Amino acid sequence: MTTRQQDALAPVRAALLARARAEAGRELAAAHLDADALLATARAETQSILDTAAEEGRADAALSIAAEHEKARRAARALELTAQREIYDELRQRVTTAVRRAFTDPVRRDQLVAVIRAELGPRATVRDAPGGGMTGQAAGRAVDLGVEAVTGRAVDALGDGVRALWTP
């Protein structure tokens, strides 16, 4: 191509270049708008995901806290019941010891025999109870004045009064 031909095509080239630049500018502007819209959508979706996750996290935390509270309440109740059982067992042991000691007295032994015979009659068979005390039988009836039986009846007779041992 000659210089004259190049000079003749210069305005066409400039017009094509200007048109291409204008088109590129429009495409670039459209791409910026699309990118801004896409970023805005992504940000909104991200915020929605974060909000949902936070809400689910709070709900999960509330459930977890409620479960932990229930677990702690049950553990505390188990400890309370264990302590009550230990107090009850200690009371029963002390009463058993006191009854056993009282039943070693020969006068008390004679009194137990008299109670059995008064209940069952003079022909009642009276025996030493395992662990102390006395038992008697006659005509299909029985009286148990053994240490364990007397202790059980004595503690049972306290009824709800036993609760006073572990209530403030």
C-alpha positions in Angstrom: 0.0 0.0 0.0 1.2 3.4 -0.9 1.3 6.4 1.3 -1.5 8.0 -0.7 -3.6 5.0 -0.3 -2.9 4.9 3.4 -3.8 8.6 3.6 -7.0 8.0 1.8 -8.0 5.2 4.1 -7.0 7.1 7.3 -10.4 8.6 7.9 -12.1 5.2 7.4 -9.6 3.6 9.7 -10.2 6.4 12.3 -13.9 6.0 12.0 -13.7 2.2 12.4 -11.3 2.6 15.3 -13.6 5.2 16.9 -16.6 2.9 16.4 -14.7 -0.1 17.8 -13.6 2.0 20.8 -17.2 3.2 21.3 -18.5 -0.3 21.1 -15.8 -1.5 23.5 -16.7 1.3 25.9 -20.4 0.3 25.7 -19.5 -3.4 26.2 -17.2 -2.5 29.1 -19.9 -0.4 30.7 -22.4 -3.2 30.2 -19.9 -5.7 31.7 -19.4 -3.3 34.7 -23.2 -3.1 35.2 -23.5 -6.9 34.9 -20.6 -7.4 37.3 -22.1 -4.9 39.8 -25.5 -6.6 39.6 -23.9 -10.0 40.0 -21.9 -8.8 43.0 -25.0 -7.3 44.5 -26.8 -10.6 44.1 -23.9 -12.5 45.5 -23.7 -10.2 48.5 -27.4 -10.5 49.1 -27.3 -14.3 48.8 -24.2 -14.4 51.1 -26.0 -12.2 53.7 -29.1 -14.4 53.5 -26.9 -17.5 54.0 -25.2 -15.9 56.9 -28.5 -14.8 58.5 -30.0 -18.3 58.0 -26.8 -19.8 59.5 -26.9 -17.4 62.5 -30.6 -18.2 63.1 -30.0 -21.9 62.9 -27.0 -21.5 65.1 -29.1 -19.7 67.7 -31.8 -22.3 67.5 -29.2 -25.1 67.8 -27.6 -23.3 70.7 -31.0 -22.9 72.4 -31.6 -26.6 72.0 -28.2 -27.5 73.2 -28.5 -25.2 76.2 -31.9 -26.7 77.0 -30.5 -30.2 76.7 -27.6 -29.2 79.0 -30.0 -27.7 81.5 -32.0 -30.8 81.5 -28.9 -33.0 81.9 -27.7 -30.8 84.8 -31.2 -30.9 86.4 -31.2 -34.7 86.2 -27.7 -35.0 87.6 -28.6 -32.7 90.4 -31.7 -34.7 91.1 -29.7 -37.9 91.1 -27.2 -36.4 93.5 -30.1 -35.3 95.7 -31.7 -38.7 95.7 -28.3 -40.4 96.4 -27.8 -38.1 99.4 -31.3 -38.8 100.6 -30.7 -42.5 100.2 -27.5 -42.3 102.2 -29.3 -40.3 104.9 -32.1 -42.9 105.0 -29.6 -45.8 105.1 -27.7 -44.1 107.9 -30.9 -43.7 109.9 -31.9 -47.3 109.3 -28.4 -48.4 110.3 -28.5 -46.4 113.5 -32.0 -47.7 114.4 -30.9 -51.2 113.7 -27.9 -50.8 116.0 -30.0 -49.3 118.7 -32.6 -52.1 118.4 -30.0 -54.8 118.3 -28.3 -53.4 121.4 -31.6 -53.1 123.2 -32.5 -56.7 122.3 -29.3 -58.1 123.9 -30.7 -57.1 127.4 -32.1 -60.3 129.0 -35.0 -58.3 130.4 -35.9 -57.1 126.9 -35.6 -60.7 125.6 -38.2 -61.8 128.2 -40.5 -58.9 127.2 -40.3 -60.0 123.5 -41.2 -63.6 124.5 -44.1 -62.2 126.6 -45.4 -60.1 123.6 -45.2 -63.1 121.3 -47.0 -65.4 123.7 -49.7 -62.7 124.3 -50.2 -62.4 120.6 -50.1 -66.1 119.7 -50.9 -67.9 122.9 -48.9 -69.8 125.5 -48.2 -72.7 123.1 -46.4 -70.5 120.5 -43.1 -71.7 119.3 -40.6 -68.9 120.1 -37.1 -68.8 118.5 -34.2 -66.4 118.3 -34.4 -64.4 115.1 -31.4 -64.2 112.8 -29.6 -61.0 113.6 -31.2 -60.6 117.0 -34.7 -60.4 118.5 -37.3 -63.2 118.6 -39.9 -64.8 116.3 -42.9 -66.9 117.2 -45.3 -69.2 115.4 -48.6 -70.8 116.4 -51.5 -72.3 114.4 -50.4 -70.8 111.1 -49.8 -67.4 112.5 -46.4 -65.7 113.0 -45.0 -62.7 114.9 -41.7 -61.3 113.9 -39.9 -59.3 116.6 -36.5 -59.7 115.0 -34.1 -56.7 114.7 -34.7 -56.2 111.0 -38.5 -56.4 111.2 -38.7 -54.1 114.3 -36.3 -51.7 112.6 -38.3 -51.7 109.4 -41.6 -51.0 111.3 -40.0 -48.3 113.4 -38.6 -46.4 110.4 -41.8 -47.0 108.4 -43.8 -45.5 111.3 -41.8 -42.3 110.8 -43.6 -41.9 107.5 -43.0 -38.5 105.9 -41.3 -37.4 109.0 -38.1 -39.0 107.6 -38.1 -36.2 105.0 -37.3 -33.7 107.7 -33.8 -35.2 107.7 -32.9 -33.8 104.3 -35.2 -30.8 104.0 -33.9 -27.4 105.2 
